[in-house]
Amino acid sequence: MNTLSVVSKLNTRNSLLSLLRISKTKSQILQIQALLTTTNLIIHPFTLNQLLLSLTSPKTLNIVHAQRLFNQIQQPTTFDYNTMIKGYTHSSNPRKAFTFYVNMIGKGILVDSYTYPFVLKACELLMGLSEGREIHGVVVKRGFLSDVFVVNGLIGMYSRCCEMVYAKLVFHGSEVKDLASWNLMLAGLVQSGEMDAAQKVFDEIPDKSVISWSIMIDGYRKKNGDVVSARVLFDRMPTRDLFCWNSMIDGYAKIGDLVAAHQLFDEMPERNVISWSIMIDGYAQHGNPMEALNLFRQMLCQGVRPDVISLMGAISACAQLGALDQGRWIHMFMKRSRIAMDMAVQTALMDMYMKCGSLDEACSMFYSMSEKNVISYNVMISGLGINGFGEEALKCFAEMGREGIPKDDLVFLGVLMACSHAGLVTDGYQTFDSMKRDCGIEPKLEHFSCLIDLLGRAGQLEQALNAIESMPMKPNSALWGTLLMACRTHQNVALAEVVVERLVELKANNCGVYVILSNIYADAGMWEEALRIRKMMRDRKMKKETGRSVIEIDGNIKEFVSGEIHDIWCEELELVIRSFVKMTITWEVMPSCLPSWQV
């Protein structure tokens, strides 16, 4: 081979290696690998090392090709093994990374200071405390505790394995600490819930970074639910990044303080999709679906591509409002934008269609899902039940059993609700009994409440009372309230009075209870008793909660409010008129007067 040919090949290899360093995608690296192979330049050790490094880089990780390339190396070096250990750690396969380390030791390959941080990271991901301790012993014997990266690897491993005693020993016993060491120690203490110790370490950090502040803010709001302390730190921060802003907003959203969250949201110098998602999901989760949809529209108008969290928040808002057209639009938007719909999103869409009364679309979504879990079945069963298709819900429940999907207490709750709405008393009883007998699930208060509702709707009020009295736990006000509603449906005055006494004992004698009791008296023609209850409510200055309802008209959500005029005085007047009408006018001569009154 002449000199000109050698120089040409060298220039070609250098050019390809230069391209390799600036490559940003897996396909680009594979193309360069193909060129190196066809030109026979890949055999050079340095070329192999550089190619292996690119294939194990986090941004262009292709561990399968990296493993094939490694297998072609006749005499792998420490660098090659370190690169593969790092690559498998990045690929979330820490067990394989640790196996490489063991093989490296077995073949007598020299282990250097770069090896241990990667291996310790693998132990951290594995939660491999015993393996990590072994590495710690080797590190001490070989004198690598003077390397700050090894020290940081040990602190991170012990912190992840919740062994803060050892993490503190390594941290305080090390003479080589950098900012990463402080932050790792801080994060470990926060993760273990030792906020006092974390605060002490935070105060001792010589040069705090934004990450240091963020760890503490996140710790106070997540571990302690202490948004006040988190806000104090947030206000003291010299500089703030997006993570800090989002963390603080999320803290307020989690506790339902959407006013403070929105105020910070408006003050943000810049926002990302996470910022929008926190607010949308926060409003959807805390009973303000209208605002959630408004924010979702604003996000789209500003050109921000929604993520799964914001989409699920918007879908949940549509479900709460019964906004079918808007829910359909979001579904179509996801299809047009080619946004991947995982099982969680598909289940959320199915729930929205169910709650909006579009059973065909809900069923279509359910049966088009490539895989289903217990949550998917629970939404389907509950939705069918709420819409009055009790028998179909039972068939779906049976199908779930045939598919081998394990049942939980929520699925049984959905089946019981379906039986209750459809009046399937026998099936409901059998389902209730099978919970513990067949699945070993102890019925909770919610299951007993469904059973009481089932019996109450069927008019079996005495059986419902017996079921309450034989419960292994103390009934709550909601359960007694269920029986009270059944008393009104079946005009059982005597039992209603007993139920109200129980509610009074539970200090749940609010306005709604007395309104129902008054209506029960009125339905039974006991006008004096009904008026007495209303007078008592007026004397105690009880007020009915304002009633609200929403309706979707041409894709727009309209909200209606009632209660400002129709207060207790008006209802008392209604009772007087009803009493008078009952005594003086028969039903046949008043076919259209007072249509809203249940005469």
RODO-2510 file (C-alpha; in nm, 4 decimals, decimal comma):
residues 599
     n   res          X          Y          Z
     1     m     0,0000     0,0000     0,0000
     2     n     0,1567     0,3353    -0,1033
     3     t     0,1821     0,6426     0,1160
     4     l    -0,0937     0,8257    -0,0742
     5     s    -0,3406     0,5428    -0,0063
     6     v    -0,2533     0,5363     0,3652
     7     v    -0,3024     0,9137     0,3943
     8     s    -0,6331     0,8886     0,2074
     9     k    -0,7608     0,6162     0,4392
    10     l    -0,6452     0,8119     0,7434
    11     n    -0,8280     1,1222     0,6228
    12     t    -1,1406     0,9162     0,5547
    13     r    -1,1295     0,7628     0,9012
    14     n    -1,0745     1,1013     1,0683
    15     s    -1,3620     1,2504     0,8715
    16     l    -1,5932     0,9666     0,9705
    17     l    -1,4898     0,9930     1,3348
    18     s    -1,5549     1,3681     1,3232
    19     l    -1,9019     1,2961     1,1884
    20     l    -1,9461     1,0356     1,4597
    21     r    -1,8834     1,2927     1,7327
    22     i    -2,1525     1,5293     1,6013
    23     s    -2,4098     1,2595     1,5173
    24     k    -2,7399     1,3068     1,7022
    25     t    -2,9465     1,0058     1,5964
    26     k    -2,9070     0,6294     1,6056
    27     s    -2,9526     0,5990     1,2299
    28     q    -2,6647     0,8412     1,1627
    29     i    -2,4319     0,6370     1,3823
    30     l    -2,5346     0,3122     1,2118
    31     q    -2,4648     0,4693     0,8698
    32     i    -2,1180     0,5719     0,9825
    33     q    -2,0613     0,2232     1,1242
    34     a    -2,1573     0,0761     0,7867
    35     l    -1,9086     0,3062     0,6062
    36     l    -1,6333     0,2160     0,8519
    37     t    -1,7081    -0,1528     0,7981
    38     t    -1,7170    -0,1392     0,4168
    39     t    -1,3906     0,0607     0,4051
    40     n    -1,2288    -0,1832     0,6526
    41     l    -1,1492     0,1052     0,8899
    42     i    -1,3469    -0,0354     1,1816
    43     i    -1,0682    -0,2743     1,2818
    44     h    -0,8591     0,0050     1,4352
    45     p    -0,8877    -0,0062     1,8216
    46     f    -0,9387     0,3702     1,8531
    47     t    -1,2172     0,3595     1,5934
    48     l    -1,3883     0,0768     1,7788
    49     n    -1,3655     0,2697     2,1050
    50     q    -1,5184     0,5826     1,9554
    51     l    -1,7976     0,3893     1,7874
    52     l    -1,8713     0,1988     2,1072
    53     l    -1,8812     0,5290     2,2959
    54     s    -2,1377     0,6719     2,0531
    55     l    -2,3576     0,3625     2,0695
    56     t    -2,3705     0,3817     2,4511
    57     s    -2,4272     0,7559     2,4771
    58     p    -2,7628     0,8368     2,6479
    59     k    -2,8933     1,0391     2,3514
    60     t    -2,7992     0,7843     2,0836
    61     l    -2,8112     0,4669     2,2916
    62     n    -2,8307     0,1437     2,0942
    63     i    -2,7212    -0,1217     2,3410
    64     v    -2,7963    -0,4141     2,1067
    65     h    -2,5532    -0,2887     1,8412
    66     a    -2,3064    -0,1915     2,1129
    67     q    -2,3081    -0,5489     2,2442
    68     r    -2,2518    -0,6873     1,8906
    69     l    -1,9613    -0,4491     1,8397
    70     f    -1,8124    -0,5390     2,1777
    71     n    -1,8278    -0,9086     2,0871
    72     q    -1,6103    -0,8342     1,7819
    73     i    -1,3310    -0,6869     1,9944
    74     q    -1,0656    -0,9546     2,0379
    75     q    -0,9007    -0,8065     2,3460
    76     p    -1,1406    -0,5675     2,5248
    77     t    -0,9733    -0,3036     2,7388
    78     t    -1,0778    -0,1390     3,0640
    79     f    -1,2228     0,1449     2,8540
    80     d    -1,4387    -0,0983     2,6548
    81     y    -1,5748    -0,2665     2,9684
    82     n    -1,6411     0,0692     3,1382
    83     t    -1,8256     0,1877     2,8283
    84     m    -2,0487    -0,1209     2,8219
    85     i    -2,1196    -0,1006     3,1970
    86     k    -2,2193     0,2635     3,1504
    87     g    -2,4324     0,1755     2,8458
    88     y    -2,6272    -0,0977     3,0240
    89     t    -2,6805     0,1347     3,3189
    90     h    -2,8273     0,3968     3,0838
    91     s    -3,0455     0,1321     2,9164
    92     s    -3,2147     0,0495     3,2487
    93     n    -3,0541    -0,2938     3,2561
    94     p    -2,8400    -0,2622     3,5703
    95     r    -2,8234    -0,6385     3,6209
    96     k    -2,6400    -0,6760     3,2902
    97     a    -2,4098    -0,3887     3,3854
    98     f    -2,3164    -0,5639     3,7083
    99     t    -2,2593    -0,8880     3,5164
   100     f    -2,0093    -0,7064     3,2938
   101     y    -1,8252    -0,5901     3,6036
   102     v    -1,8092    -0,9455     3,7396
   103     n    -1,6779    -1,0742     3,4028
   104     m    -1,4249    -0,7928     3,3992
   105     i    -1,2904    -0,9001     3,7383
   106     g    -1,2945    -1,2669     3,6384
   107     k    -1,0846    -1,2031     3,3279
   108     g    -0,8294    -0,9969     3,5202
   109     i    -0,9084    -0,6711     3,3412
   110     l    -0,7755    -0,3704     3,5319
   111     v    -1,0462    -0,1808     3,7196
   112     d    -0,9939     0,1955     3,7439
   113     s    -1,1623     0,4923     3,9115
   114     y    -1,4088     0,5240     3,6189
   115     t    -1,5395     0,1712     3,6682
   116     y    -1,6733     0,2069     4,0219
   117     p    -1,9094     0,5045     3,9705
   118     f    -2,0814     0,3138     3,6870
   119     v    -2,1030    -0,0092     3,8874
   120     l    -2,2317     0,1755     4,1943
   121     k    -2,4963     0,3397     3,9755
   122     a    -2,6008    -0,0075     3,8622
   123     c    -2,6246    -0,1189     4,2276
   124     e    -2,8323     0,1913     4,3000
   125     l    -3,0790     0,1092     4,0226
   126     l    -3,0900    -0,2529     4,1331
   127     m    -3,1501    -0,1525     4,4947
   128     g    -2,8612    -0,3944     4,5436
   129     l    -2,7441    -0,3067     4,8913
   130     s    -2,5389    -0,6254     4,9413
   131     e    -2,3634    -0,5797     4,6055
   132     g    -2,3046    -0,2143     4,6869
   133     r    -2,1451    -0,3007     5,0193
   134     e    -1,9114    -0,5431     4,8462
   135     i    -1,8054    -0,2693     4,6047
   136     h    -1,7568    -0,0345     4,9018
   137     g    -1,5194    -0,2842     5,0613
   138     v    -1,3191    -0,3188     4,7391
   139     v    -1,3058     0,0600     4,6984
   140     v    -1,1630     0,1005     5,0501
   141     k    -0,9029    -0,1725     4,9962
   142     r    -0,7843    -0,0259     4,6664
   143     g    -0,7706     0,3307     4,7937
   144     f    -1,0307     0,4845     4,5640
   145     l    -1,2075     0,6829     4,8412
   146     s    -0,9966     0,9811     4,7443
   147     d    -1,1875     0,9996     4,4139
   148     v    -1,4875     1,2300     4,4424
   149     f    -1,6850     1,0413     4,1736
   150     v    -1,6488     0,7156     4,3641
   151     v    -1,7550     0,8893     4,6873
   152     n    -2,0592     1,0338     4,5124
   153     g    -2,1434     0,6897     4,3738
   154     l    -2,1396     0,5444     4,7258
   155     i    -2,3555     0,8269     4,8677
   156     g    -2,6078     0,7860     4,5849
   157     m    -2,6190     0,4067     4,6200
   158     y    -2,6702     0,4096     4,9982
   159     s    -2,9289     0,6882     4,9743
   160     r    -3,1304     0,5013     4,7101
   161     c    -3,1195     0,1874     4,9256
   162     c    -3,2463     0,3917     5,2259
   163     e    -2,9270     0,3236     5,4237
   164     m    -2,8751     0,6812     5,5360
   165     v    -2,6475     0,5821     5,8256
   166     y    -2,3854     0,4543     5,5782
   167     a    -2,4487     0,7443     5,3408
   168     k    -2,3747     0,9882     5,6246
   169     l    -2,0600     0,7968     5,7199
   170     v    -1,9280     0,8177     5,3636
   171     f    -2,0260     1,1833     5,3291
   172     h    -1,8860     1,3078     5,6597
   173     g    -1,5784     1,0838     5,6384
   174     s    -1,4755     1,2028     5,2949
   175     e    -1,2231     1,4790     5,2471
   176     v    -1,3175     1,5238     4,8821
   177     k    -1,6606     1,6786     4,8384
   178     d    -1,8007     1,8781     4,5521
   179     l    -2,1438     2,0339     4,5047
   180     a    -2,2748     1,7049     4,3671
   181     s    -2,1773     1,5361     4,6979
   182     w    -2,3782     1,7893     4,8965
   183     n    -2,6780     1,7603     4,6659
   184     l    -2,6713     1,3787     4,6750
   185     m    -2,6637     1,3842     5,0539
   186     l    -2,9400     1,6418     5,0601
   187     a    -3,1573     1,4388     4,8206
   188     g    -3,1029     1,1213     5,0245
   189     l    -3,2105     1,2873     5,3488
   190     v    -3,5166     1,4380     5,1815
   191     q    -3,6086     1,1033     5,0265
   192     s    -3,5879     0,9331     5,3661
   193     g    -3,8060     1,2030     5,5229
   194     e    -3,5309     1,3494     5,7464
   195     m    -3,6191     1,7103     5,6698
   196     d    -3,4540     1,8553     5,9829
   197     a    -3,1247     1,6875     5,8945
   198     a    -3,1701     1,7943     5,5331
   199     q    -3,2225     2,1553     5,6393
   200     k    -2,9035     2,1404     5,8433
   201     v    -2,7044     2,0061     5,5464
   202     f    -2,8661     2,2662     5,3195
   203     d    -2,7608     2,5472     5,5513
   204     e    -2,3999     2,4157     5,5477
   205     i    -2,3660     2,3966     5,1679
   206     p    -2,0929     2,6492     5,0846
   207     d    -2,2218     2,7398     4,7372
   208     k    -2,5830     2,6377     4,6832
   209     s    -2,7015     2,5717     4,3301
   210     v    -3,0510     2,5891     4,1873
   211     i    -3,0613     2,2104     4,2287
   212     s    -2,9957     2,2445     4,6037
   213     w    -3,2869     2,4834     4,6436
   214     s    -3,5112     2,2671     4,4255
   215     i    -3,4402     1,9543     4,6312
   216     m    -3,5450     2,1301     4,9518
   217     i    -3,8567     2,2881     4,8020
   218     d    -3,9626     1,9557     4,6545
   219     g    -3,8898     1,7837     4,9849
   220     y    -4,1030     2,0136     5,1960
   221     r    -4,4019     1,9967     4,9642
   222     k    -4,3850     1,6227     4,8870
   223     k    -4,2662     1,4624     5,2070
   224     n    -4,4217     1,6929     5,4648
   225     g    -4,6962     1,8557     5,2617
   226     d    -4,5515     2,1763     5,4044
   227     v    -4,6187     2,4230     5,1252
   228     v    -4,5589     2,7196     5,3577
   229     s    -4,1958     2,6222     5,4261
   230     a    -4,1479     2,5413     5,0590
   231     r    -4,2773     2,8876     4,9650
   232     v    -4,0404     3,0553     5,2125
   233     l    -3,7451     2,8856     5,0425
   234     f    -3,8876     2,9616     4,6995
   235     d    -3,9113     3,3331     4,7802
   236     r    -3,5510     3,3309     4,9085
   237     m    -3,4057     3,1726     4,5939
   238     p    -3,1580     3,4020     4,4188
   239     t    -3,2384     3,2484     4,0795
   240     r    -3,5194     3,0132     3,9821
   241     d    -3,5465     2,7597     3,7049
   242     l    -3,8547     2,6024     3,5485
   243     f    -3,8342     2,3016     3,7788
   244     c    -3,8646     2,5233     4,0890
   245     w    -4,1619     2,7117     3,9496
   246     n    -4,3382     2,3902     3,8486
   247     s    -4,2615     2,2246     4,1814
   248     m    -4,4082     2,5160     4,3757
   249     i    -4,7184     2,5345     4,1561
   250     d    -4,7666     2,1596     4,1863
   251     g    -4,7432     2,1901     4,5653
   252     y    -5,0318     2,4369     4,5745
   253     a    -5,2321     2,2358     4,3197
   254     k    -5,1937     1,9155     4,5212
   255     i    -5,3517     2,0728     4,8314
   256     g    -5,6272     2,2326     4,6251
   257     d    -5,5098     2,5933     4,6592
   258     l    -5,5610     2,6741     4,2915
   259     v    -5,5754     3,0488     4,3575
   260     a    -5,2134     3,0556     4,4800
   261     a    -5,1122     2,8101     4,2084
   262     h    -5,2665     3,0255     3,9347
   263     q    -5,1049     3,3381     4,0767
   264     l    -4,7599     3,1779     4,0499
   265     f    -4,8506     3,0394     3,7083
   266     d    -4,9260     3,3918     3,5865
   267     e    -4,5959     3,5204     3,7313
   268     m    -4,3783     3,2599     3,5574
   269     p    -4,1249     3,4180     3,3200
   270     e    -4,1610     3,1146     3,0927
   271     r    -4,3761     2,8025     3,0896
   272     n    -4,3464     2,4553     2,9465
   273     v    -4,6029     2,1828     2,8917
   274     i    -4,5488     2,0596     3,2498
   275     s    -4,6590     2,3991     3,3856
   276     w    -4,9818     2,3851     3,1840
   277     s    -5,0407     2,0204     3,2740
   278     i    -5,0118     2,0877     3,6473
   279     m    -5,2748     2,3615     3,6301
   280     i    -5,5140     2,1742     3,3995
   281     d    -5,4952     1,8570     3,6056
   282     g    -5,5215     2,0558     3,9296
   283     y    -5,8456     2,2243     3,8272
   284     a    -5,9870     1,8967     3,6929
   285     q    -5,9012     1,7105     4,0141
   286     h    -6,0398     1,9768     4,2475
   287     g    -6,3849     2,0314     4,1032
   288     n    -6,3350     2,3155     3,8563
   289     p    -6,3574     2,1447     3,5157
   290     m    -6,4631     2,4648     3,3377
   291     e    -6,1345     2,6353     3,4233
   292     a    -5,9432     2,3198     3,3300
   293     l    -6,0914     2,3310     2,9776
   294     n    -6,0311     2,7066     2,9496
   295     l    -5,6622     2,6540     3,0301
   296     f    -5,6425     2,3651     2,7858
   297     r    -5,7739     2,5915     2,5082
   298     q    -5,5250     2,8655     2,6038
   299     m    -5,2397     2,6150     2,5932
   300     l    -5,3350     2,5044     2,2422
   301     c    -5,3736     2,8660     2,1271
   302     q    -5,0177     2,9372     2,2440
   303     g    -4,8874     2,6520     2,0338
   304     v    -4,7893     2,4234     2,3216
   305     r    -4,8206     2,0556     2,2304
   306     p    -5,0126     1,8820     2,5104
   307     d    -4,8713     1,5824     2,6940
   308     v    -5,0546     1,2860     2,8441
   309     i    -5,1164     1,4610     3,1787
   310     s    -5,2782     1,7707     3,0251
   311     l    -5,4864     1,5585     2,7880
   312     m    -5,6108     1,3350     3,0678
   313     g    -5,6936     1,6443     3,2734
   314     a    -5,8963     1,7877     2,9855
   315     i    -6,0690     1,4535     2,9236
   316     s    -6,1541     1,4284     3,2936
   317     a    -6,2994     1,7807     3,2818
   318     c    -6,5202     1,6832     2,9863
   319     a    -6,6369     1,3770     3,1788
   320     q    -6,7307     1,5892     3,4815
   321     l    -6,9202     1,8398     3,2688
   322     g    -7,0828     1,5880     3,0383
   323     a    -6,9233     1,7808     2,7516
   324     l    -6,9463     1,5100     2,4869
   325     d    -6,8690     1,7285     2,1841
   326     q    -6,5562     1,8719     2,3438
   327     g    -6,4474     1,5251     2,4538
   328     r    -6,4895     1,4012     2,0962
   329     w    -6,2875     1,6972     1,9694
   330     i    -5,9997     1,6127     2,2063
   331     h    -6,0126     1,2506     2,0903
   332     m    -5,9961     1,3589     1,7252
   333     f    -5,7192     1,6091     1,8054
   334     m    -5,5097     1,3271     1,9484
   335     k    -5,5637     1,1190     1,6346
   336     r    -5,4797     1,4086     1,4000
   337     s    -5,1725     1,5032     1,6031
   338     r    -5,0639     1,1386     1,6186
   339     i    -5,0355     1,1517     1,9945
   340     a    -4,9811     0,8003     2,1262
   341     m    -5,2754     0,6761     2,3299
   342     d    -5,1617     0,4355     2,5983
   343     m    -5,3902     0,2293     2,8165
   344     a    -5,4366     0,5138     3,0687
   345     v    -5,5502     0,7621     2,7996
   346     q    -5,7800     0,5077     2,6347
   347     t    -5,9360     0,4287     2,9716
   348     a    -5,9842     0,8004     3,0412
   349     l    -6,1576     0,8438     2,7033
   350     m    -6,3793     0,5436     2,7714
   351     d    -6,4712     0,6898     3,1114
   352     m    -6,5553     1,0230     2,9483
   353     y    -6,7812     0,8615     2,6876
   354     m    -6,9546     0,6583     2,9585
   355     k    -7,0194     0,9597     3,1804
   356     c    -7,1445     1,1572     2,8814
   357     g    -7,3904     0,8776     2,8001
   358     s    -7,2322     0,7706     2,4709
   359     l    -7,2187     0,3975     2,5357
   360     d    -7,1488     0,3035     2,1731
   361     e    -6,8299     0,5089     2,1621
   362     a    -6,7263     0,3864     2,5078
   363     c    -6,7740     0,0225     2,4077
   364     s    -6,5942     0,0822     2,0782
   365     m    -6,2983     0,2238     2,2679
   366     f    -6,3014    -0,0640     2,5175
   367     y    -6,3049    -0,3410     2,2584
   368     s    -6,0415    -0,1694     2,0426
   369     m    -5,7881    -0,1663     2,3268
   370     s    -5,4968    -0,4009     2,2571
   371     e    -5,4605    -0,4719     2,6264
   372     k    -5,6801    -0,4107     2,9272
   373     n    -5,6227    -0,4058     3,2999
   374     v    -5,8403    -0,4029     3,6085
   375     i    -5,8925    -0,0252     3,5783
   376     s    -6,0218    -0,0556     3,2210
   377     y    -6,2710    -0,3209     3,3260
   378     n    -6,3716    -0,1214     3,6311
   379     v    -6,4523     0,1853     3,4188
   380     m    -6,6485    -0,0288     3,1734
   381     i    -6,8469    -0,2100     3,4431
   382     s    -6,9196     0,1087     3,6406
   383     g    -7,0192     0,2961     3,3247
   384     l    -7,2596     0,0256     3,2125
   385     g    -7,4089     0,0168     3,5612
   386     i    -7,4566     0,3920     3,5892
   387     n    -7,6281     0,3965     3,2496
   388     g    -7,8694     0,1230     3,3586
   389     f    -7,7165    -0,1751     3,1778
   390     g    -7,6757    -0,3978     3,4796
   391     e    -7,6877    -0,7297     3,2966
   392     e    -7,4239    -0,6149     3,0462
   393     a    -7,2065    -0,5058     3,3397
   394     l    -7,2354    -0,8547     3,4890
   395     k    -7,1362    -1,0081     3,1535
   396     c    -6,8322    -0,7804     3,1408
   397     f    -6,7465    -0,8856     3,4963
   398     a    -6,7674    -1,2512     3,3907
   399     e    -6,5488    -1,1809     3,0860
   400     m    -6,2907    -1,0258     3,3162
   401     g    -6,2777    -1,3531     3,5092
   402     r    -6,2305    -1,5526     3,1882
   403     e    -5,9436    -1,3250     3,0852
   404     g    -5,7710    -1,4042     3,4159
   405     i    -5,7470    -1,0413     3,5258
   406     p    -5,7349    -1,0262     3,9068
   407     k    -6,0302    -0,8473     4,0670
   408     d    -5,9961    -0,5774     4,3277
   409     d    -6,2377    -0,4100     4,5665
   410     l    -6,3130    -0,1289     4,3181
   411     v    -6,4369    -0,3724     4,0539
   412     f    -6,6724    -0,5310     4,3045
   413     l    -6,7917    -0,1831     4,3962
   414     g    -6,8692    -0,1146     4,0298
   415     v    -7,0616    -0,4426     3,9953
   416     l    -7,2635    -0,3725     4,3101
   417     m    -7,3484    -0,0250     4,1812
   418     a    -7,4570    -0,1750     3,8493
   419     c    -7,6823    -0,4257     4,0264
   420     s    -7,8249    -0,1463     4,2398
   421     h    -7,9138     0,0759     3,9431
   422     a    -8,0649    -0,2163     3,7520
   423     g    -8,2520    -0,3610     4,0498
   424     l    -8,0678    -0,6947     4,0294
   425     v    -8,1017    -0,7824     4,3959
   426     t    -8,0146    -1,1535     4,3697
   427     d    -7,7078    -1,0893     4,1529
   428     g    -7,6002    -0,8100     4,3867
   429     y    -7,6267    -1,0374     4,6916
   430     q    -7,4276    -1,3103     4,5156
   431     t    -7,1567    -1,0635     4,4116
   432     f    -7,1325    -0,9268     4,7640
   433     d    -7,0973    -1,2768     4,9100
   434     s    -6,8371    -1,3814     4,6506
   435     m    -6,6027    -1,0975     4,7449
   436     k    -6,4686    -1,2676     5,0536
   437     r    -6,5627    -1,6257     4,9635
   438     d    -6,4004    -1,6430     4,6194
   439     c    -6,1479    -1,3554     4,6155
   440     g    -6,0606    -1,3069     4,9821
   441     i    -6,1556    -0,9377     4,9690
   442     e    -6,3047    -0,7951     5,2857
   443     p    -6,6061    -0,5712     5,2097
   444     k    -6,5463    -0,2071     5,2957
   445     l    -6,7909     0,0598     5,4033
   446     e    -6,8452     0,1550     5,0382
   447     h    -6,9521    -0,2011     4,9518
   448     f    -7,2024    -0,2058     5,2378
   449     s    -7,3313     0,1305     5,1183
   450     c    -7,3950    -0,0187     4,7726
   451     l    -7,5690    -0,3164     4,9323
   452     i    -7,7932    -0,0826     5,1336
   453     d    -7,8685     0,1161     4,8176
   454     l    -7,9506    -0,2074     4,6343
   455     l    -8,1923    -0,3202     4,9037
   456     g    -8,3364     0,0289     4,9445
   457     r    -8,4142     0,0720     4,5764
   458     a    -8,5849    -0,2684     4,5788
   459     g    -8,8014    -0,1621     4,8739
   460     q    -8,6436    -0,4105     5,1163
   461     l    -8,5960    -0,1482     5,3865
   462     e    -8,6055    -0,3818     5,6863
   463     q    -8,3379    -0,6026     5,5290
   464     a    -8,1336    -0,2895     5,4630
   465     l    -8,1625    -0,1853     5,8285
   466     n    -8,0604    -0,5346     5,9400
   467     a    -7,7591    -0,5230     5,7084
   468     i    -7,6505    -0,1929     5,8615
   469     e    -7,6856    -0,3207     6,2157
   470     s    -7,4861    -0,6380     6,1364
   471     m    -7,1943    -0,4543     5,9745
   472     p    -6,8482    -0,5202     6,1246
   473     m    -6,7711    -0,1485     6,1145
   474     k    -6,9573     0,1600     6,2324
   475     p    -7,1897     0,3028     5,9631
   476     n    -7,1212     0,6592     5,8547
   477     s    -7,3593     0,9399     5,7696
   478     a    -7,3449     0,8693     5,3944
   479     l    -7,4703     0,5156     5,4505
   480     w    -7,7597     0,6315     5,6701
   481     g    -7,8304     0,8979     5,4090
   482     t    -7,8664     0,6264     5,1449
   483     l    -8,1290     0,4546     5,3591
   484     l    -8,3052     0,7859     5,4196
   485     m    -8,3425     0,8420     5,0460
   486     a    -8,4872     0,4934     5,0138
   487     c    -8,7354     0,5812     5,2890
   488     r    -8,8540     0,8758     5,0842
   489     t    -8,8840     0,6673     4,7675
   490     h    -9,0986     0,4086     4,9457
   491     q    -9,2711     0,6571     5,1879
   492     n    -9,1614     0,4820     5,5057
   493     v    -9,2065     0,7569     5,7635
   494     a    -9,1332     0,5493     6,0745
   495     l    -8,7995     0,4226     5,9493
   496     a    -8,7085     0,7688     5,8191
   497     e    -8,7479     0,9104     6,1704
   498     v    -8,5208     0,6370     6,3068
   499     v    -8,2593     0,7131     6,0407
   500     v    -8,2674     1,0858     6,1172
   501     e    -8,2078     1,0057     6,4858
   502     r    -7,8965     0,8122     6,3857
   503     l    -7,7788     1,1012     6,1700
   504     v    -7,8291     1,3411     6,4607
   505     e    -7,6147     1,1123     6,6774
   506     l    -7,3417     1,1320     6,4104
   507     k    -7,3814     1,5125     6,4047
   508     a    -7,4756     1,4906     6,0371
   509     n    -7,8084     1,6660     6,0843
   510     n    -7,7434     1,9255     5,8151
   511     c    -7,9915     2,1108     5,5981
   512     g    -8,0188     1,8322     5,3407
   513     v    -8,1290     1,5746     5,5986
   514     y    -8,4139     1,7930     5,7227
   515     v    -8,5200     1,8825     5,3693
   516     i    -8,5570     1,5123     5,2867
   517     l    -8,7447     1,4442     5,6122
   518     s    -8,9770     1,7358     5,5426
   519     n    -9,0457     1,6024     5,1934
   520     i    -9,1157     1,2563     5,3354
   521     y    -9,3741     1,4084     5,5728
   522     a    -9,5251     1,6059     5,2845
   523     d    -9,5461     1,3019     5,0574
   524     a    -9,7295     1,1188     5,3368
   525     g    -9,9712     1,4127     5,3846
   526     m    -9,8284     1,4966     5,7310
   527     w    -9,8370     1,8719     5,6659
   528     e    -9,7995     1,9881     6,0227
   529     e    -9,4847     1,7812     6,0691
   530     a    -9,3455     1,9029     5,7384
   531     l    -9,4056     2,2661     5,8321
   532     r    -9,2575     2,2078     6,1780
   533     i    -8,9334     2,0850     6,0218
   534     r    -8,9223     2,3856     5,7874
   535     k    -8,9837     2,6253     6,0752
   536     m    -8,7066     2,4622     6,2754
   537     m    -8,4718     2,5034     5,9782
   538     r    -8,5677     2,8679     5,9485
   539     d    -8,5196     2,9297     6,3208
   540     r    -8,1743     2,7696     6,3042
   541     k    -8,0962     2,9842     5,9975
   542     m    -8,0155     2,6802     5,7863
   543     k    -7,9592     2,7466     5,4190
   544     k    -7,9752     2,5091     5,1281
   545     e    -7,6636     2,4725     4,9195
   546     t    -7,6807     2,6451     4,5843
   547     g    -7,7696     2,4010     4,3102
   548     r    -7,5602     2,4058     3,9937
   549     s    -7,5942     2,2273     3,6627
   550     v    -7,4188     2,2433     3,3279
   551     i    -7,5286     2,1721     2,9736
   552     e    -7,3371     2,1592     2,6462
   553     i    -7,4920     2,3584     2,3597
   554     d    -7,3156     2,3482     2,0223
   555     g    -6,9865     2,2592     2,1907
   556     n    -7,0133     2,5422     2,4463
   557     i    -7,0572     2,4756     2,8186
   558     k    -7,3353     2,6687     2,9943
   559     e    -7,3700     2,6700     3,3714
   560     f    -7,7001     2,7266     3,5544
   561     v    -7,7333     2,8202     3,9196
   562     s    -8,0434     2,7824     4,1336
   563     g    -8,1092     2,8371     4,5004
   564     e    -8,0801     3,2131     4,5420
   565     i    -8,4582     3,2657     4,5240
   566     h    -8,5991     2,9229     4,6010
   567     d    -8,4905     2,9225     4,9653
   568     i    -8,6483     2,7702     5,2768
   569     w    -8,9133     3,0461     5,2941
   570     c    -9,0286     2,9622     4,9425
   571     e    -9,0318     2,5918     5,0180
   572     e    -9,2359     2,6540     5,3332
   573     l    -9,4850     2,8547     5,1273
   574     e    -9,4947     2,5673     4,8790
   575     l    -9,5838     2,3238     5,1574
   576     v    -9,8686     2,5454     5,2765
   577     i   -10,0101     2,5711     4,9250
   578     r    -9,9696     2,1994     4,8677
   579     s   -10,1528     2,1317     5,1932
   580     f   -10,4350     2,3647     5,0947
   581     v   -10,4592     2,2241     4,7424
   582     k   -10,4672     1,8691     4,8759
   583     m   -10,7624     1,9513     5,0981
   584     t   -10,9693     2,1531     4,8491
   585     i   -10,8887     2,0365     4,4962
   586     t   -10,8761     1,6888     4,3588
   587     w   -10,6088     1,5782     4,1095
   588     e   -10,8620     1,5494     3,8243
   589     v   -10,9464     1,9208     3,8214
   590     m   -10,5850     2,0498     3,8190
   591     p   -10,4043     1,8792     3,5298
   592     s   -10,1539     2,1583     3,4641
   593     c   -10,1320     2,3863     3,7671
   594     l    -9,8130     2,3953     3,9706
   595     p    -9,6256     2,1451     3,7491
   596     s    -9,3081     2,1462     3,9607
   597     w    -9,4886     2,0466     4,2774
   598     q    -9,5257     1,6780     4,3456
   599     v    -9,8917     1,6940     4,4413
***
